[in-house]
Each structure stands twice: as C-alpha cells, then as structure tokens.
Amino acid sequence: FFVPEMPPPLSDSVDCIGNGLDYRGTIATTVSGKTCQAWSSQKPHSHDYFTPVTHPRAGLEKNYCRNPDGDINGPWCYTTDPRKAWEYCEITECRNYSLKSLVSPIYTFENVL
C-alpha cells in the first residue's frame, strides 16, 4: 500500500501566517537593522495607542516586532533611532511559510488488490 508523505509539523518558530497579526516570535530588529523600542517605552518615540495596556493580548510586553493593528505589510515596531519613528520587520516565517503545508496530503492508491 501507499504511505503518503506527511507535511512537516508546525514548529514553534513558524508562528507567522499571513500578515503576522498573531506573530509572537522574538525578532526585535527592523528591516534596516534598527533595534525596536519597547512597546511600553515612550522614548525616543512617544506613543499612546499601541502599548501593553491598550492592547493586552497583542504580545506587546517587550520590544519584539508585532502587528497590533493588523497592517497588511506585516509586523513592525517603533525604533530606538530618534530619526525613524517606526519601521517594518523582516520576519522570515511571514514571507516563506505557505498555507500549502497546512493542506492534508492527497492519498493515492495504485495496484491495490
């Protein structure tokens, strides 16, 4: 009989699907290499909307890249660069992970007696 090849299991590192709304990884640098500002910090960039208090379920406890507003371009963060308020993050899993690996395998049977 034919044994199908199963898709790889979802690992903890592959936690970014689609626009990364639920991304909870630990990347804390932007596409240009800037360090992310802690979401609870007001320096160097003051902000009052995206904080651990205003969005308690968005994973904003540290300075990790997140997508609390559901931005179609994916996770982002405020930066520690006083000249750049925020920037997108390069989250490899968001770009490389495909829903096709979530599809059930197709079973085919040949020469079954």
N, C-alpha and C positions, 0 to 999 in steps of 0.2 A: 504494500500500500504506500501511498504518497504521504510524506510528513512535510507539512508546509513550513516555510521559514518564517518564524515569528518576527514582528517588528521589535526593535530594541526597546527595553523598558524605559519608562520615563525616569530620568535621574533627577536628583535634587538640583543639579546645576542647570537643567533645562526648565527654567521656570518663567520663561518669557515667551508668550504666544501672542501673535497679532501685534497690537500697538503697545504691549507691555504694561497694561493697566494693572495687572496683578504681579508684576515683576517684584521679587523680594530678594534679589541677589545682593552681593556686597561690592559691586563696582562703584567707585566714588571719584572717578575722573571723567572729564568731558572728552568730546571728540578731538579737541585740540590739546589735551593733556592737562587741563586746569583741574585743580583739586576742588571737589564740591564743598560748599559751605554747609554746615549742619542746618537742617531744616528748622531747628529751634533757635538758631542764632540770628541776630539782627545785624551782624557785622561781617563783611563790609556792606552787605546789601540788606536794607530794611524792607521787610515784607510782613504783611499781617494776614494773608489769606491761606497760604499753604504751610501750616505748622502742625505739629503733633496734636495740638489742642483743637484746631479747626477740622482736621481730618484724622481722627484717631485710628481709623482702620486702613490708612494708606501706607503704613510702614515708614513713617517719617521720623523715627526715633533718632537716627544718626545722620550721617551726611551721604548716604547711599543714593544713587540715581533712582528716581521713581517717576511715575506718571500719574500724579494725583488728579489731574484734570482731564485725563483720557486723550491727550494730544495724539493726533493721528500719526505723528512722526516718531512717537515712542518716548522712552524715559529721558529725563532731563534733570538738571539741578541748578541751584544758584551757585555761583562760583566764588572762590576766595580772591579772585582778581578784582580789585576795585574798579577796573575799567570795563568789565564784562559782567553784567548782572546775572545772566543765566546762559546755559548752553545745553544742547542735546548730548547724550552719552552714547558711546558706541557699545551697545550690548550685543555681542556676537550671537547669542542664542535667539534674540529677536529677529535677526536677519536670516539666520541659517536654519532655524527649526521650522519644519514644514508639517502641516496637518496631515500630509500623506502618511507620515509614520504613525499616525493615530488610527488609520483605517485598518480594519480587520483584514487578515490575509485572505486571499482567494484560494479556496481549496479546489484542486482538480484531481480527478481520478482517472488514470489510464490503465487499460488492461486489467480491470477488476473482474475477477471470476466469481 
